[in-house]
Amino acid sequence: MKKIELKCGAAIEVDESALDNMELIDALAEAQTDNPLAFSTAMLMLVGKGQRKQIYAAIKKQKGSSVVSMDDVGDVFTEIVEALGEQAKNS
């Protein structure tokens, strides 16, 4: 598990092999083409339900809002993928 401190303030742990999950790749592909709501599934697959809730709460607190935007979640998703990518480069 890789510990990641996100810019939004949440601290999470993600399995280093998470990006090797073809179902995650499929959900991302579906979000890009047919169903933008599939991005929610991709986020769930990457971090799990509890951590997703933690991330959303941190975003709300950081933004001073009761709404979590798709852009905010996309930024966090990218941040997680980049952190996992750095781990792969350093291995």
C-alpha positions in Angstrom: 0.0 0.0 0.0 1.2 3.5 -0.9 0.4 6.3 1.5 -0.6 9.5 -0.3 -1.1 12.9 1.2 -3.5 14.7 -1.2 -3.5 18.5 -1.8 -7.1 18.6 -0.6 -5.9 17.5 2.9 -6.9 13.9 2.8 -4.4 11.1 3.6 -5.1 7.9 1.9 -3.6 4.5 1.1 -3.8 3.0 -2.4 -2.6 -0.4 -3.5 0.4 0.1 -5.8 -1.0 -2.3 -8.3 -4.3 -0.5 -8.6 -3.6 0.8 -12.0 -3.1 -2.7 -13.3 -6.8 -3.4 -12.8 -8.4 -3.8 -16.3 -11.9 -3.1 -14.9 -10.6 0.3 -13.7 -9.2 1.0 -17.2 -12.6 -0.1 -18.7 -14.5 2.3 -16.3 -12.2 5.2 -17.3 -12.6 4.3 -21.0 -16.4 4.3 -20.6 -16.3 7.6 -18.7 -14.4 9.1 -21.7 -16.7 7.8 -24.4 -20.2 6.7 -23.4 -21.0 7.4 -19.8 -19.3 10.2 -17.8 -20.9 8.7 -14.7 -18.6 5.8 -14.9 -15.9 8.0 -13.5 -17.5 7.6 -10.1 -17.1 3.9 -10.4 -13.4 4.3 -11.4 -12.8 6.5 -8.3 -14.5 3.9 -6.1 -12.4 1.1 -7.6 -9.2 3.1 -7.0 -9.7 4.2 -3.4 -12.7 2.3 -2.0 -15.9 3.6 -0.5 -14.5 4.9 2.8 -11.6 6.8 1.4 -13.7 8.2 -1.4 -16.0 9.6 1.3 -12.9 11.0 3.1 -11.7 12.6 -0.1 -15.1 14.2 -0.7 -15.2 15.6 2.8 -11.7 17.0 2.5 -12.6 18.7 -0.8 -15.8 20.2 0.7 -13.8 21.5 3.7 -11.0 22.9 1.5 -13.5 24.6 -0.9 -15.9 25.8 1.9 -18.7 24.2 0.0 -21.2 21.4 0.3 -20.6 20.4 -3.3 -17.9 18.2 -4.7 -17.4 19.0 -8.4 -16.3 16.5 -11.0 -13.3 18.7 -11.8 -12.2 18.5 -8.2 -12.5 14.8 -8.1 -10.7 14.6 -11.5 -7.8 16.6 -10.1 -7.6 14.2 -7.1 -7.7 11.2 -9.3 -4.9 12.6 -11.4 -2.9 13.3 -8.3 -3.3 9.7 -7.1 -2.4 8.3 -10.5 0.7 10.5 -10.7 1.8 9.4 -7.1 1.4 5.8 -8.1 3.4 6.5 -11.3 6.2 8.0 -9.3 6.3 4.9 -7.2 6.6 2.7 -10.4 9.4 4.9 -11.7 11.3 4.6 -8.5 11.0 0.9 -8.2 
